[in-house]
Amino acid sequence: MRKTEFSAIDNPILTNTNGLKALTQSGRENAVKIGIAAGARVQIGKSVRWNVEKVKRYIDAISTE
């Protein structure tokens, strides 16, 4: 199986689950819960990606201050 290499960009539209973990500064389980609650899950074939903007808007909306 061949892995595709990507260059890092400043403002990605989508990220993988590891990127979601880094974005939310949480473990895999909580990051996925946040991503699902935000409606940010994107399925491309067998690959799962997360819409970064939806996650950011969701976190802003649930922030208490």
PQR file of N, CA, C, O and H, with PARSE charges and radii, in Angstrom:
ATOM      1  N   MET A   1       0.839  -1.174   0.000 -0.4000 1.5000
ATOM      2  CA  MET A   1       0.000   0.000   0.000 -0.0000 2.0000
ATOM      3  C   MET A   1       0.887   1.241   0.000  0.5500 1.7000
ATOM      4  O   MET A   1       1.819   1.349   0.797 -0.5500 1.4000
ATOM      5  N   ARG A   2       0.596   2.154  -0.879 -0.4000 1.5000
ATOM      6  CA  ARG A   2       1.404   3.359  -1.010 -0.0000 2.0000
ATOM      7  C   ARG A   2       0.771   4.496  -0.219  0.5500 1.7000
ATOM      8  O   ARG A   2      -0.430   4.746  -0.328 -0.5500 1.4000
ATOM      9  H   ARG A   2      -0.161   2.067  -1.527  0.4000 1.0000
ATOM     10  N   LYS A   3       1.577   5.176   0.570 -0.4000 1.5000
ATOM     11  CA  LYS A   3       1.118   6.330   1.356 -0.0000 2.0000
ATOM     12  C   LYS A   3       1.390   7.599   0.570  0.5500 1.7000
ATOM     13  O   LYS A   3       2.443   7.745  -0.050 -0.5500 1.4000
ATOM     14  H   LYS A   3       2.553   4.973   0.659  0.4000 1.0000
ATOM     15  N   THR A   4       0.432   8.516   0.601 -0.4000 1.5000
ATOM     16  CA  THR A   4       0.590   9.801  -0.065 -0.0000 2.0000
ATOM     17  C   THR A   4       1.205  10.793   0.901  0.5500 1.7000
ATOM     18  O   THR A   4       0.783  10.890   2.053 -0.5500 1.4000
ATOM     19  H   THR A   4      -0.424   8.398   1.105  0.4000 1.0000
ATOM     20  N   GLU A   5       2.186  11.518   0.442 -0.4000 1.5000
ATOM     21  CA  GLU A   5       2.837  12.533   1.264 -0.0000 2.0000
ATOM     22  C   GLU A   5       2.224  13.891   0.962  0.5500 1.7000
ATOM     23  O   GLU A   5       1.975  14.218  -0.199 -0.5500 1.4000
ATOM     24  H   GLU A   5       2.529  11.439  -0.494  0.4000 1.0000
ATOM     25  N   PHE A   6       1.980  14.680   1.998 -0.4000 1.5000
ATOM     26  CA  PHE A   6       1.404  16.004   1.844 -0.0000 2.0000
ATOM     27  C   PHE A   6       2.332  17.043   2.451  0.5500 1.7000
ATOM     28  O   PHE A   6       3.037  16.774   3.424 -0.5500 1.4000
ATOM     29  H   PHE A   6       2.182  14.414   2.941  0.4000 1.0000
ATOM     30  N   SER A   7       2.322  18.207   1.877 -0.4000 1.5000
ATOM     31  CA  SER A   7       3.051  19.334   2.455 -0.0000 2.0000
ATOM     32  C   SER A   7       2.156  19.991   3.497  0.5500 1.7000
ATOM     33  O   SER A   7       0.937  20.036   3.333 -0.5500 1.4000
ATOM     34  H   SER A   7       1.749  18.425   1.087  0.4000 1.0000
ATOM     35  N   ALA A   8       2.746  20.492   4.552 -0.4000 1.5000
ATOM     36  CA  ALA A   8       1.979  21.191   5.579 -0.0000 2.0000
ATOM     37  C   ALA A   8       1.528  22.544   5.032  0.5500 1.7000
ATOM     38  O   ALA A   8       2.305  23.254   4.393 -0.5500 1.4000
ATOM     39  H   ALA A   8       3.737  20.456   4.686  0.4000 1.0000
ATOM     40  N   ILE A   9       0.269  22.892   5.286 -0.4000 1.5000
ATOM     41  CA  ILE A   9      -0.234  24.205   4.888 -0.0000 2.0000
ATOM     42  C   ILE A   9      -0.759  24.909   6.131  0.5500 1.7000
ATOM     43  O   ILE A   9      -1.077  24.271   7.134 -0.5500 1.4000
ATOM     44  H   ILE A   9      -0.362  22.315   5.805  0.4000 1.0000
ATOM     45  N   ASP A  10      -0.845  26.219   6.050 -0.4000 1.5000
ATOM     46  CA  ASP A  10      -1.221  27.013   7.214 -0.0000 2.0000
ATOM     47  C   ASP A  10      -2.677  26.848   7.628  0.5500 1.7000
ATOM     48  O   ASP A  10      -2.965  26.718   8.818 -0.5500 1.4000
ATOM     49  H   ASP A  10      -0.587  26.737   5.235  0.4000 1.0000
ATOM     50  N   ASN A  11      -3.593  26.852   6.679 -0.4000 1.5000
ATOM     51  CA  ASN A  11      -5.015  26.797   6.998 -0.0000 2.0000
ATOM     52  C   ASN A  11      -5.718  25.692   6.211  0.5500 1.7000
ATOM     53  O   ASN A  11      -6.380  25.971   5.211 -0.5500 1.4000
ATOM     54  H   ASN A  11      -3.359  26.958   5.712  0.4000 1.0000
ATOM     55  N   PRO A  12      -5.579  24.445   6.653 -0.5600 1.5000
ATOM     56  CA  PRO A  12      -6.215  23.358   5.906  0.2800 2.0000
ATOM     57  C   PRO A  12      -7.735  23.404   6.041  0.5500 1.7000
ATOM     58  O   PRO A  12      -8.254  23.852   7.063 -0.5500 1.4000
ATOM     59  N   ILE A  13      -8.443  22.945   5.022 -0.4000 1.5000
ATOM     60  CA  ILE A  13      -9.901  22.849   5.063 -0.0000 2.0000
ATOM     61  C   ILE A  13     -10.300  21.591   5.828  0.5500 1.7000
ATOM     62  O   ILE A  13     -11.232  21.607   6.632 -0.5500 1.4000
ATOM     63  H   ILE A  13      -8.021  22.580   4.192  0.4000 1.0000
ATOM     64  N   LEU A  14      -9.578  20.498   5.565 -0.4000 1.5000
ATOM     65  CA  LEU A  14      -9.835  19.225   6.224 -0.0000 2.0000
ATOM     66  C   LEU A  14      -8.585  18.766   6.946  0.5500 1.7000
ATOM     67  O   LEU A  14      -7.469  19.145   6.589 -0.5500 1.4000
ATOM     68  H   LEU A  14      -8.821  20.485   4.911  0.4000 1.0000
ATOM     69  N   THR A  15      -8.785  17.943   7.970 -0.4000 1.5000
ATOM     70  CA  THR A  15      -7.661  17.341   8.673 -0.0000 2.0000
ATOM     71  C   THR A  15      -8.017  15.898   9.009  0.5500 1.7000
ATOM     72  O   THR A  15      -9.193  15.536   9.042 -0.5500 1.4000
ATOM     73  H   THR A  15      -9.691  17.636   8.260  0.4000 1.0000
ATOM     74  N   ASN A  16      -7.008  15.080   9.256 -0.4000 1.5000
ATOM     75  CA  ASN A  16      -7.272  13.705   9.681 -0.0000 2.0000
ATOM     76  C   ASN A  16      -7.493  13.684  11.196  0.5500 1.7000
ATOM     77  O   ASN A  16      -7.457  14.728  11.848 -0.5500 1.4000
ATOM     78  H   ASN A  16      -6.052  15.374   9.229  0.4000 1.0000
ATOM     79  N   THR A  17      -7.717  12.509  11.741 -0.4000 1.5000
ATOM     80  CA  THR A  17      -8.031  12.410  13.167 -0.0000 2.0000
ATOM     81  C   THR A  17      -6.854  12.863  14.033  0.5500 1.7000
ATOM     82  O   THR A  17      -7.064  13.451  15.094 -0.5500 1.4000
ATOM     83  H   THR A  17      -7.746  11.662  11.211  0.4000 1.0000
ATOM     84  N   ASN A  18      -5.635  12.600  13.603 -0.4000 1.5000
ATOM     85  CA  ASN A  18      -4.485  13.089  14.369 -0.0000 2.0000
ATOM     86  C   ASN A  18      -4.447  14.610  14.379  0.5500 1.7000
ATOM     87  O   ASN A  18      -4.115  15.219  15.396 -0.5500 1.4000
ATOM     88  H   ASN A  18      -5.465  12.122  12.741  0.4000 1.0000
ATOM     89  N   GLY A  19      -4.782  15.219  13.264 -0.4000 1.5000
ATOM     90  CA  GLY A  19      -4.855  16.681  13.203 -0.0000 2.0000
ATOM     91  C   GLY A  19      -5.971  17.217  14.074  0.5500 1.7000
ATOM     92  O   GLY A  19      -5.829  18.269  14.696 -0.5500 1.4000
ATOM     93  H   GLY A  19      -5.052  14.724  12.438  0.4000 1.0000
ATOM     94  N   LEU A  20      -7.092  16.492  14.122 -0.4000 1.5000
ATOM     95  CA  LEU A  20      -8.211  16.888  14.981 -0.0000 2.0000
ATOM     96  C   LEU A  20      -7.811  16.818  16.448  0.5500 1.7000
ATOM     97  O   LEU A  20      -8.176  17.686  17.240 -0.5500 1.4000
ATOM     98  H   LEU A  20      -7.208  15.637  13.617  0.4000 1.0000
ATOM     99  N   LYS A  21      -7.062  15.785  16.805 -0.4000 1.5000
ATOM    100  CA  LYS A  21      -6.559  15.675  18.179 -0.0000 2.0000
ATOM    101  C   LYS A  21      -5.677  16.866  18.524  0.5500 1.7000
ATOM    102  O   LYS A  21      -5.784  17.424  19.617 -0.5500 1.4000
ATOM    103  H   LYS A  21      -6.765  15.080  16.162  0.4000 1.0000
ATOM    104  N   ALA A  22      -4.806  17.258  17.599 -0.4000 1.5000
ATOM    105  CA  ALA A  22      -3.917  18.404  17.831 -0.0000 2.0000
ATOM    106  C   ALA A  22      -4.717  19.698  17.906  0.5500 1.7000
ATOM    107  O   ALA A  22      -4.439  20.555  18.745 -0.5500 1.4000
ATOM    108  H   ALA A  22      -4.720  16.805  16.711  0.4000 1.0000
ATOM    109  N   LEU A  23      -5.709  19.842  17.033 -0.4000 1.5000
ATOM    110  CA  LEU A  23      -6.534  21.046  17.001 -0.0000 2.0000
ATOM    111  C   LEU A  23      -7.301  21.234  18.303  0.5500 1.7000
ATOM    112  O   LEU A  23      -7.388  22.348  18.819 -0.5500 1.4000
ATOM    113  H   LEU A  23      -5.935  19.146  16.351  0.4000 1.0000
ATOM    114  N   THR A  24      -7.857  20.146  18.836 -0.4000 1.5000
ATOM    115  CA  THR A  24      -8.668  20.224  20.046 -0.0000 2.0000
ATOM    116  C   THR A  24      -7.851  20.024  21.322  0.5500 1.7000
ATOM    117  O   THR A  24      -8.368  20.184  22.428 -0.5500 1.4000
ATOM    118  H   THR A  24      -7.787  19.241  18.416  0.4000 1.0000
ATOM    119  N   GLN A  25      -6.579  19.674  21.165 -0.4000 1.5000
ATOM    120  CA  GLN A  25      -5.718  19.410  22.314 -0.0000 2.0000
ATOM    121  C   GLN A  25      -6.344  18.382  23.247  0.5500 1.7000
ATOM    122  O   GLN A  25      -6.373  18.559  24.465 -0.5500 1.4000
ATOM    123  H   GLN A  25      -6.159  19.543  20.266  0.4000 1.0000
ATOM    124  N   SER A  26      -6.849  17.292  22.644 -0.4000 1.5000
ATOM    125  CA  SER A  26      -7.487  16.236  23.437 -0.0000 2.0000
ATOM    126  C   SER A  26      -7.110  14.885  22.857  0.5500 1.7000
ATOM    127  O   SER A  26      -6.485  14.796  21.800 -0.5500 1.4000
ATOM    128  H   SER A  26      -6.825  17.148  21.655  0.4000 1.0000
ATOM    129  N   GLY A  27      -7.497  13.842  23.563 -0.4000 1.5000
ATOM    130  CA  GLY A  27      -7.256  12.490  23.098 -0.0000 2.0000
ATOM    131  C   GLY A  27      -8.177  12.136  21.941  0.5500 1.7000
ATOM    132  O   GLY A  27      -9.061  12.911  21.576 -0.5500 1.4000
ATOM    133  H   GLY A  27      -8.005  13.915  24.421  0.4000 1.0000
ATOM    134  N   ARG A  28      -7.959  10.949  21.366 -0.4000 1.5000
ATOM    135  CA  ARG A  28      -8.714  10.536  20.197 -0.0000 2.0000
ATOM    136  C   ARG A  28     -10.208  10.475  20.477  0.5500 1.7000
ATOM    137  O   ARG A  28     -11.003  10.987  19.690 -0.5500 1.4000
ATOM    138  H   ARG A  28      -7.241  10.319  21.663  0.4000 1.0000
ATOM    139  N   GLU A  29     -10.597   9.862  21.574 -0.4000 1.5000
ATOM    140  CA  GLU A  29     -12.018   9.692  21.887 -0.0000 2.0000
ATOM    141  C   GLU A  29     -12.748  11.032  21.997  0.5500 1.7000
ATOM    142  O   GLU A  29     -13.809  11.209  21.399 -0.5500 1.4000
ATOM    143  H   GLU A  29      -9.951   9.445  22.214  0.4000 1.0000
ATOM    144  N   ASN A  30     -12.193  11.965  22.749 -0.4000 1.5000
ATOM    145  CA  ASN A  30     -12.836  13.276  22.898 -0.0000 2.0000
ATOM    146  C   ASN A  30     -12.790  14.087  21.608  0.5500 1.7000
ATOM    147  O   ASN A  30     -13.742  14.802  21.296 -0.5500 1.4000
ATOM    148  H   ASN A  30     -11.331  11.822  23.235  0.4000 1.0000
ATOM    149  N   ALA A  31     -11.704  13.986  20.860 -0.4000 1.5000
ATOM    150  CA  ALA A  31     -11.610  14.714  19.594 -0.0000 2.0000
ATOM    151  C   ALA A  31     -12.684  14.243  18.624  0.5500 1.7000
ATOM    152  O   ALA A  31     -13.326  15.058  17.962 -0.5500 1.4000
ATOM    153  H   ALA A  31     -10.930  13.405  21.114  0.4000 1.0000
ATOM    154  N   VAL A  32     -12.880  12.939  18.537 -0.4000 1.5000
ATOM    155  CA  VAL A  32     -13.907  12.387  17.644 -0.0000 2.0000
ATOM    156  C   VAL A  32     -15.297  12.799  18.121  0.5500 1.7000
ATOM    157  O   VAL A  32     -16.150  13.134  17.298 -0.5500 1.4000
ATOM    158  H   VAL A  32     -12.359  12.277  19.075  0.4000 1.0000
ATOM    159  N   LYS A  33     -15.543  12.783  19.432 -0.4000 1.5000
ATOM    160  CA  LYS A  33     -16.838  13.234  19.960 -0.0000 2.0000
ATOM    161  C   LYS A  33     -17.110  14.682  19.572  0.5500 1.7000
ATOM    162  O   LYS A  33     -18.221  15.022  19.165 -0.5500 1.4000
ATOM    163  H   LYS A  33     -14.850  12.511  20.100  0.4000 1.0000
ATOM    164  N   ILE A  34     -16.100  15.530  19.697 -0.4000 1.5000
ATOM    165  CA  ILE A  34     -16.244  16.940  19.325 -0.0000 2.0000
ATOM    166  C   ILE A  34     -16.513  17.059  17.826  0.5500 1.7000
ATOM    167  O   ILE A  34     -17.399  17.807  17.411 -0.5500 1.4000
ATOM    168  H   ILE A  34     -15.198  15.254  20.027  0.4000 1.0000
ATOM    169  N   GLY A  35     -15.761  16.330  17.020 -0.4000 1.5000
ATOM    170  CA  GLY A  35     -15.941  16.381  15.577 -0.0000 2.0000
ATOM    171  C   GLY A  35     -17.326  15.939  15.144  0.5500 1.7000
ATOM    172  O   GLY A  35     -17.922  16.547  14.254 -0.5500 1.4000
ATOM    173  H   GLY A  35     -15.042  15.722  17.357  0.4000 1.0000
ATOM    174  N   ILE A  36     -17.846  14.889  15.763 -0.4000 1.5000
ATOM    175  CA  ILE A  36     -19.194  14.404  15.436 -0.0000 2.0000
ATOM    176  C   ILE A  36     -20.240  15.403  15.901  0.5500 1.7000
ATOM    177  O   ILE A  36     -21.185  15.692  15.166 -0.5500 1.4000
ATOM    178  H   ILE A  36     -17.362  14.396  16.486  0.4000 1.0000
ATOM    179  N   ALA A  37     -20.089  15.940  17.114 -0.4000 1.5000
ATOM    180  CA  ALA A  37     -21.039  16.930  17.629 -0.0000 2.0000
ATOM    181  C   ALA A  37     -21.063  18.183  16.747  0.5500 1.7000
ATOM    182  O   ALA A  37     -22.098  18.838  16.615 -0.5500 1.4000
ATOM    183  H   ALA A  37     -19.322  15.706  17.711  0.4000 1.0000
ATOM    184  N   ALA A  38     -19.920  18.507  16.150 -0.4000 1.5000
ATOM    185  CA  ALA A  38     -19.829  19.680  15.283 -0.0000 2.0000
ATOM    186  C   ALA A  38     -20.380  19.405  13.890  0.5500 1.7000
ATOM    187  O   ALA A  38     -20.542  20.330  13.094 -0.5500 1.4000
ATOM    188  H   ALA A  38     -19.079  17.976  16.257  0.4000 1.0000
ATOM    189  N   GLY A  39     -20.668  18.147  13.591 -0.4000 1.5000
ATOM    190  CA  GLY A  39     -21.122  17.790  12.247 -0.0000 2.0000
ATOM    191  C   GLY A  39     -20.011  17.962  11.228  0.5500 1.7000
ATOM    192  O   GLY A  39     -20.261  18.330  10.080 -0.5500 1.4000
ATOM    193  H   GLY A  39     -20.536  17.396  14.238  0.4000 1.0000
ATOM    194  N   ALA A  40     -18.781  17.695  11.651 -0.4000 1.5000
ATOM    195  CA  ALA A  40     -17.616  17.985  10.826 -0.0000 2.0000
ATOM    196  C   ALA A  40     -17.019  16.759  10.133  0.5500 1.7000
ATOM    197  O   ALA A  40     -16.006  16.882   9.444 -0.5500 1.4000
ATOM    198  H   ALA A  40     -18.578  17.397  12.583  0.4000 1.0000
ATOM    199  N   ARG A  41     -17.616  15.592  10.298 -0.4000 1.5000
ATOM    200  CA  ARG A  41     -17.064  14.355   9.721 -0.0000 2.0000
ATOM    201  C   ARG A  41     -17.289  14.328   8.217  0.5500 1.7000
ATOM    202  O   ARG A  41     -18.399  14.559   7.739 -0.5500 1.4000
ATOM    203  H   ARG A  41     -18.439  15.491  10.858  0.4000 1.0000
ATOM    204  N   VAL A  42     -16.210  14.039   7.470 -0.4000 1.5000
ATOM    205  CA  VAL A  42     -16.272  13.926   6.015 -0.0000 2.0000
ATOM    206  C   VAL A  42     -15.695  12.568   5.641  0.5500 1.7000
ATOM    207  O   VAL A  42     -14.532  12.284   5.930 -0.5500 1.4000
ATOM    208  H   VAL A  42     -15.308  13.851   7.858  0.4000 1.0000
ATOM    209  N   GLN A  43     -16.503  11.729   5.001 -0.4000 1.5000
ATOM    210  CA  GLN A  43     -16.068  10.396   4.579 -0.0000 2.0000
ATOM    211  C   GLN A  43     -15.703  10.459   3.103  0.5500 1.7000
ATOM    212  O   GLN A  43     -16.526  10.848   2.273 -0.5500 1.4000
ATOM    213  H   GLN A  43     -17.448  11.960   4.767  0.4000 1.0000
ATOM    214  N   ILE A  44     -14.476  10.080   2.773 -0.4000 1.5000
ATOM    215  CA  ILE A  44     -14.013  10.020   1.394 -0.0000 2.0000
ATOM    216  C   ILE A  44     -13.498   8.606   1.174  0.5500 1.7000
ATOM    217  O   ILE A  44     -12.368   8.277   1.534 -0.5500 1.4000
ATOM    218  H   ILE A  44     -13.808   9.764   3.447  0.4000 1.0000
ATOM    219  N   GLY A  45     -14.343   7.781   0.579 -0.4000 1.5000
ATOM    220  CA  GLY A  45     -13.994   6.365   0.461 -0.0000 2.0000
ATOM    221  C   GLY A  45     -13.920   5.767   1.849  0.5500 1.7000
ATOM    222  O   GLY A  45     -14.875   5.860   2.619 -0.5500 1.4000
ATOM    223  H   GLY A  45     -15.261   8.049   0.286  0.4000 1.0000
ATOM    224  N   LYS A  46     -12.793   5.155   2.176 -0.4000 1.5000
ATOM    225  CA  LYS A  46     -12.591   4.609   3.521 -0.0000 2.0000
ATOM    226  C   LYS A  46     -11.954   5.619   4.459  0.5500 1.7000
ATOM    227  O   LYS A  46     -11.844   5.372   5.660 -0.5500 1.4000
ATOM    228  H   LYS A  46     -12.016   5.080   1.550  0.4000 1.0000
ATOM    229  N   SER A  47     -11.541   6.737   3.925 -0.4000 1.5000
ATOM    230  CA  SER A  47     -10.829   7.751   4.683 -0.0000 2.0000
ATOM    231  C   SER A  47     -11.791   8.713   5.384  0.5500 1.7000
ATOM    232  O   SER A  47     -12.784   9.145   4.798 -0.5500 1.4000
ATOM    233  H   SER A  47     -11.631   6.938   2.950  0.4000 1.0000
ATOM    234  N   VAL A  48     -11.489   9.041   6.633 -0.4000 1.5000
ATOM    235  CA  VAL A  48     -12.286  10.005   7.392 -0.0000 2.0000
ATOM    236  C   VAL A  48     -11.459  11.263   7.590  0.5500 1.7000
ATOM    237  O   VAL A  48     -10.310  11.202   8.027 -0.5500 1.4000
ATOM    238  H   VAL A  48     -10.683   8.690   7.108  0.4000 1.0000
ATOM    239  N   ARG A  49     -12.046  12.390   7.267 -0.4000 1.5000
ATOM    240  CA  ARG A  49     -11.426  13.688   7.495 -0.0000 2.0000
ATOM    241  C   ARG A  49     -12.404  14.545   8.281  0.5500 1.7000
ATOM    242  O   ARG A  49     -13.581  14.204   8.396 -0.5500 1.4000
ATOM    243  H   ARG A  49     -12.979  12.440   6.912  0.4000 1.0000
ATOM    244  N   TRP A  50     -11.923  15.653   8.820 -0.4000 1.5000
ATOM    245  CA  TRP A  50     -12.733  16.530   9.664 -0.0000 2.0000
ATOM    246  C   TRP A  50     -12.662  17.947   9.130  0.5500 1.7000
ATOM    247  O   TRP A  50     -11.577  18.445   8.831 -0.5500 1.4000
ATOM    248  H   TRP A  50     -10.966  15.930   8.727  0.4000 1.0000
ATOM    249  N   ASN A  51     -13.807  18.600   9.008 -0.4000 1.5000
ATOM    250  CA  ASN A  51     -13.903  19.972   8.529 -0.0000 2.0000
ATOM    251  C   ASN A  51     -13.450  20.897   9.658  0.5500 1.7000
ATOM    252  O   ASN A  51     -14.127  21.020  10.679 -0.5500 1.4000
ATOM    253  H   ASN A  51     -14.688  18.195   9.251  0.4000 1.0000
ATOM    254  N   VAL A  52     -12.319  21.535   9.469 -0.4000 1.5000
ATOM    255  CA  VAL A  52     -11.690  22.356  10.505 -0.0000 2.0000
ATOM    256  C   VAL A  52     -12.579  23.543  10.897  0.5500 1.7000
ATOM    257  O   VAL A  52     -12.728  23.830  12.085 -0.5500 1.4000
ATOM    258  H   VAL A  52     -11.769  21.435   8.639  0.4000 1.0000
ATOM    259  N   GLU A  53     -13.161  24.224   9.930 -0.4000 1.5000
ATOM    260  CA  GLU A  53     -13.993  25.399  10.225 -0.0000 2.0000
ATOM    261  C   GLU A  53     -15.219  25.033  11.059  0.5500 1.7000
ATOM    262  O   GLU A  53     -15.586  25.778  11.968 -0.5500 1.4000
ATOM    263  H   GLU A  53     -13.040  23.991   8.966  0.4000 1.0000
ATOM    264  N   LYS A  54     -15.853  23.904  10.766 -0.4000 1.5000
ATOM    265  CA  LYS A  54     -17.016  23.485  11.551 -0.0000 2.0000
ATOM    266  C   LYS A  54     -16.616  23.199  12.997  0.5500 1.7000
ATOM    267  O   LYS A  54     -17.347  23.540  13.927 -0.5500 1.4000
ATOM    268  H   LYS A  54     -15.554  23.299  10.028  0.4000 1.0000
ATOM    269  N   VAL A  55     -15.465  22.578  13.180 -0.4000 1.5000
ATOM    270  CA  VAL A  55     -14.981  22.294  14.537 -0.0000 2.0000
ATOM    271  C   VAL A  55     -14.718  23.601  15.278  0.5500 1.7000
ATOM    272  O   VAL A  55     -15.105  23.742  16.439 -0.5500 1.4000
ATOM    273  H   VAL A  55     -14.872  22.301  12.424  0.4000 1.0000
ATOM    274  N   LYS A  56     -14.067  24.553  14.624 -0.4000 1.5000
ATOM    275  CA  LYS A  56     -13.775  25.844  15.261 -0.0000 2.0000
ATOM    276  C   LYS A  56     -15.065  26.582  15.634  0.5500 1.7000
ATOM    277  O   LYS A  56     -15.168  27.128  16.732 -0.5500 1.4000
ATOM    278  H   LYS A  56     -13.753  24.439  13.682  0.4000 1.0000
ATOM    279  N   ARG A  57     -16.051  26.601  14.724 -0.4000 1.5000
ATOM    280  CA  ARG A  57     -17.323  27.278  15.014 -0.0000 2.0000
ATOM    281  C   ARG A  57     -18.051  26.596  16.173  0.5500 1.7000
ATOM    282  O   ARG A  57     -18.637  27.266  17.023 -0.5500 1.4000
ATOM    283  H   ARG A  57     -15.967  26.157  13.831  0.4000 1.0000
ATOM    284  N   TYR A  58     -18.013  25.267  16.204 -0.4000 1.5000
ATOM    285  CA  TYR A  58     -18.668  24.527  17.285 -0.0000 2.0000
ATOM    286  C   TYR A  58     -18.025  24.859  18.630  0.5500 1.7000
ATOM    287  O   TYR A  58     -18.723  25.104  19.613 -0.5500 1.4000
ATOM    288  H   TYR A  58     -17.537  24.723  15.514  0.4000 1.0000
ATOM    289  N   ILE A  59     -16.722  24.868  18.667 -0.4000 1.5000
ATOM    290  CA  ILE A  59     -16.021  25.171  19.926 -0.0000 2.0000
ATOM    291  C   ILE A  59     -16.306  26.600  20.362  0.5500 1.7000
ATOM    292  O   ILE A  59     -16.496  26.849  21.552 -0.5500 1.4000
ATOM    293  H   ILE A  59     -16.155  24.669  17.867  0.4000 1.0000
ATOM    294  N   ASP A  60     -16.340  27.542  19.428 -0.4000 1.5000
ATOM    295  CA  ASP A  60     -16.710  28.925  19.761 -0.0000 2.0000
ATOM    296  C   ASP A  60     -18.112  28.989  20.334  0.5500 1.7000
ATOM    297  O   ASP A  60     -18.359  29.720  21.293 -0.5500 1.4000
ATOM    298  H   ASP A  60     -16.186  27.340  18.461  0.4000 1.0000
ATOM    299  N   ALA A  61     -19.039  28.226  19.753 -0.4000 1.5000
ATOM    300  CA  ALA A  61     -20.446  28.250  20.182 -0.0000 2.0000
ATOM    301  C   ALA A  61     -20.627  27.672  21.582  0.5500 1.7000
ATOM    302  O   ALA A  61     -21.498  28.126  22.324 -0.5500 1.4000
ATOM    303  H   ALA A  61     -18.839  27.632  18.974  0.4000 1.0000
ATOM    304  N   ILE A  62     -19.824  26.682  21.958 -0.4000 1.5000
ATOM    305  CA  ILE A  62     -20.019  26.070  23.277 -0.0000 2.0000
ATOM    306  C   ILE A  62     -19.136  26.691  24.347  0.5500 1.7000
ATOM    307  O   ILE A  62     -19.228  26.320  25.518 -0.5500 1.4000
ATOM    308  H   ILE A  62     -19.117  26.312  21.356  0.4000 1.0000
ATOM    309  N   SER A  63     -18.285  27.628  23.961 -0.4000 1.5000
ATOM    310  CA  SER A  63     -17.418  28.302  24.937 -0.0000 2.0000
ATOM    311  C   SER A  63     -18.256  29.097  25.916  0.5500 1.7000
ATOM    312  O   SER A  63     -19.259  29.699  25.531 -0.5500 1.4000
ATOM    313  H   SER A  63     -18.211  27.929  23.011  0.4000 1.0000
ATOM    314  N   THR A  64     -17.856  29.105  27.176 -0.4000 1.5000
ATOM    315  CA  THR A  64     -18.644  29.770  28.209 -0.0000 2.0000
ATOM    316  C   THR A  64     -18.268  31.231  28.380  0.5500 1.7000
ATOM    317  O   THR A  64     -19.034  31.983  28.982 -0.5500 1.4000
ATOM    318  H   THR A  64     -17.042  28.616  27.488  0.4000 1.0000
ATOM    319  N   GLU A  65     -17.148  31.652  27.887 -0.4000 1.5000
ATOM    320  CA  GLU A  65     -16.776  33.052  28.038 -0.0000 2.0000
ATOM    321  C   GLU A  65     -16.322  33.657  26.757  0.5500 1.7000
ATOM    322  O   GLU A  65     -15.973  34.837  26.721 -0.5500 1.4000
ATOM    323  H   GLU A  65     -16.526  31.041  27.398  0.4000 1.0000
TER
END
